[in-house]
């Protein structure tokens, strides 16, 4: 009896893991389709993979179509799914060799994953900001704010 119970539990766990992997693959596929649509300027297909929340962004993207940057490379780093929401981190390199880190929020609508929101930052900007912060801690700074007050930062 214990053997049968163990087999049933293991079967259930395998099924749950395979379902989670299927959902992760669907999310990745949606994100990859989005980047392919940008590169191909395929706004008709893009409209099918964005949520209503992204409709305004889609209109802007369509308006900029000829000036829109294409991507030489994009890699999905990780996918975290929580119910009907997913968060995806993507590393991108555009046609000008700018490196970006994008975080996409997706939502499941009618059993289909849709791009819902995004944040991005240029990798070079992040590195420059970190270097500037390090410089501030190494060198005493004396300056003024917009009100003309003197500000002095001292490090120990």
N, C-alpha and C positions, 0 to 999 in steps of 0.2 A: 504494500500500500504506500509506504514512504517513497519507494522508487517512482511510482506513478505520479505522486504529488510533486516530486522533484522535477520530473519530466514536464509536467504541466506548467510549473512555475518558470522553468527555463525557457519553454516555448513561448510563454507570454512575454518574458523579458526580451527575447530575440525579436518577437513581433513588434514590440514597442520601440526597440532601437532601430529597426528597419523603417518604421513609419516616421520616426524623427529624422532619419537620414534622407528619406524621400522629400520631406518638407524642406529640409536644408537645401537639397538639390533644386527644388522648385524656386526657392528664394534666390539662390545663386543664378539660376537661369534667367530670372526676371531682371536682375541687375546687369548681367552680361548682355541681355537683349537691349536694355536701355542704352548702354554704351555703343552697341552695334548700330542702333537706330540713329544715335548722334553722328557717328562716323559716316553712315549712309545717307543722312538727311532724310530718313524715313519717318516723317511725322505722323503718318497714318497709323503705322504699327505702334509708334511711341504712345499715341493717344489711348491705345488699348491696354497699356501697362502702367499708366499713371492713375492715381486716385483723383477724385474730384478736387481735393485739396491742391493738387499740382496743376490744375487747368490754367491758372494765370501764368505760372512759370512756363508751361508748354506754349502759351501764346507768345511770350517773350522769346523763347527759343526759336519758334517759327519765324518771328520777325527778324531775328539775327541770323537766319539760316546760312546766308553766304559768308558771314563773318564768324560763324561759330567755329570754335576750336575743335579739332579732331584729336583723337587719342591714339598714340602709337602703341601704348601698352596699358593694360589695366588688370589688376590681380585682386581677387576677393581674398582678403586676409582672414576674416572670421565672420561667422554668422551666429547670432544669438536670437533664438525664437522663444517668445513668451506668449502663449495663447495665440491670439490673432495679430500679434505685432512681432516684427523682427527688426533687428539692428544689424547693419552690415558695414564693415570697414573695408575700404578699397584703396589700394595704392595705384596711382595713375601717373603716366608720363604723357604729356600732350605733344603736339607736333612741334612745339618750340623747345622741347626737352625740359619743360618745367615739371617738377615733381610735386604731386599733390596727394594729400590724404583726405579722403572723403568718407563721411559717415552718412549712410542712408537709413532712413526709417521706412519700413514697408508695413502695409496692413493687408490682411486677408479680407477680400470682399468676394462673396459668393464662391468661396473655395479657390480663389485665384489671388496670387500675391501682386500688389500694386505699389509702385514707388509713391511715397507719401510726403517725404521731407528730406532735406539734406543739409549738411554742413561740410565745408571744406576749408583746408588751409594749405598754403604752399609750404612745402618742406623747407625751402630756403628761408622763408620768413620766420618759421619757428626756430630755425637754427640761429638766425640773426638776433631774434628776441632773446634767446638763451644767452648768446654771447654778450649782448648789451647788459643783461641782468648781471652776468658775471663781472663785467667791467665796472658796474656801479659799486659792487662790493669790494673791488680792489683799489679804486681811486676815489678819494674824497671828492664830493661834488658840491659845488656852490653855484646857485642860480636863483632864478626868481619865478614865481608862478604868474598867472595872468593878472593878478591883482597888484603885482609889484612887490609882494612880500619876499624877503630873502629866505631861501631854503638852503640848508646845509645838511648833507648826509655824511656822517663820519662812520668809518668802519674801525673795528677794534682788532 
